[in-house]
């Protein structure tokens, strides 16, 4: 009798029950991990408080208005995409220059350099005043004495960009407290 009861617990009844419990516990942990958020998401759209919001919309030129429109719709369509340093696709996420290159490459078939600094020195008309920016212009920001951030101006005082690690592509006021203080210039590539 002793022999039969030991065999019953070690080879037939106990392992399947333990395996089911272990499997159940693993599934519960996986579901809990999938349901949790690793960080608090930042808002991707806020109400505009831009002093430029009442300016009439500007396109670079009549000849390039269609390309500018495609660029601005592509840019706005990517709002909410996660930030990822070195990223350059919607599936993989974007950093600032990867976002801008993707927008121009897919909406206007214009390939741009990989970094914001290299984009800043390429040929194109410099736009020094925010009031003169047109939809589709690149906008550059000087942070700590060098161009280190780029976005796409969409009009009405707003631009789309991939601002920081842990965040998402978002729409911000170009003349807001932070970005307005760091604005260097715009660059028009479509004329």
N, C-alpha and C positions, 0 to 999 in steps of 0.2 A: 504494500500500500504506500509506503513511503516513497518508493521508487516511482510509482505512477504519478503521485502528486507533484514531485519535483519536476518530472518531465512535462507535466501539464503547464506549469508556470514558466518554465524557461524556454520552451520551444513553440508553444501554440498560442496561449491566451495573452501573456504579458507583452511581448514585443509589438504585436499589431496595435494594441491600445496605446502604448507609449508612442509609437510612430504616428498614430492619428493625432494624439495630443500635441506632439511636437510640430506636426504639420499645421494644425490649427493655430498654435501659438505663433508660428512663423508667418502665416497668412495675416493674422491680426496685426502683427508688427509691421509687415509690409504695407498693409492698407493704411495704418496710422501714419507711416512715413510719407506715403503718397498724398495723404490728405493735408499734411502740415505744410506750411510755407516757410522756407528757410530765412526769408527776410521780408520786411514790410515793403510792399510796392509803393513807389512814388507815383503821384498823379501824373498822367501823360498829357492832360489838357486842363488848363486853368482859364478862368475868365480873363480876357485881355484888359489890361490897364494901360496899354501903350498910348502915348501922346500922338503916335503916328497913325492910330486906327482910323481917323477921319480923313486921311489923305486919299485922293483918288488912286485906284489901283494903277500900277505902271507895268507895262511889258517892255522888254528890252528894245524891240523894234517890231514893226508890223510884219516883217519877213520872218522873225523868229518867235512870234507870239504863240504859235502852235506848239513848238518845242518847249517853251516856257510853261505852257499849260500842262503838258505831259509831265514835266519835271515836278511841278507843284503838286499835281495829283498823286504821282508816285511817292513823293516825300510824305504827304499827309497820310497816305495809305499805310506807311510803315510805322506810324506812331503806335507805341505800345510794344514794339519788338524789343526783346531784352538787350541790354548792353553786354558786350563781351570784348575785352581788349584783344585787338588783332582780328576781330570778326568782320566779315564782309558779305554775309548772306542773311536773308531773313531766317532761314532754318538755324544757322549757327550764331546769330546775333551780330551786332555791329559795334564798332568803335566809331568815333566821329568821322575820320577820313574814309573808313570802309563804307559807311553809310552814304556819304556824298559821292564816292566813286560808283557805288552800286546804282544810285539814283540816276546819275548822268549816263552811265554805261547802258542801262536798260531803257531809259526813257528818251535819250537823245543820241545814243550810240557814240558818246564821247568818253574816251578812257582818260582817266586822271591819274596823276602820280599817287603813290600809296600814303604819303604823310601830309598832314596839314601844312607843314613848312614848305614842302616841295610844291604843293598846290598854290601856295601864296606867291611863289616866284615865277609861276608859268605866265605865258602871254595872256593878256586880256585887259580890258579897260578897268582901271582902278576906280572905285566909287568911294570917295572919302566921307561923304555925308550920308547919314541914315535916311534923310528925307529924299535922297536921290536914288535909293535902292529900287530895283525892279524885281518882280517875281522871277525866280530861277537864279538870281545872283548868288554866288558863293559869299559867305560872310565869315570873316576871320577875326579871331580874338587873341589879344596879346595878354598872356598870363605869365607873370614873373619875368618880363622883359623880352619875351620871344613869342612868335606865333605858335600856339600849341593847341588851338581848337578851331574847328570849322563847322559850318552848318549851311543850310539852304534857306534863303529868304523866300517866304511865300506870300508876302504882302500884308498890308494893314498893320505893320509894326511887329509881325510875328516871323519866327524862323523855326525850322525843324532841325533837330540835332540829337546826337547820342551823347549825353553829358557826362556820365560817370559810372564807375563800377557799381553794380548792385541796382542800377536804375534801368530805365527803358528809354527808347527813342521818344522824344516829346516835343511839344510845341510851346515855345516861350516868347515873351516880349523881348525884342532886341534892345529896347531902351530901358529895361527893368533895372533895378538897383545893382545887380551883379553884372549882367551882360552888358549893360550900357556903359559901365565903367571900364570894361575890358575890350570894347569894340575897337578894332584897328582900322578895318576898311572892308569894302566889298569888292568882288571881282566879277565882271560881266564877261561871260564866255560865249554868249549867244549872238552878239551883234556882228 
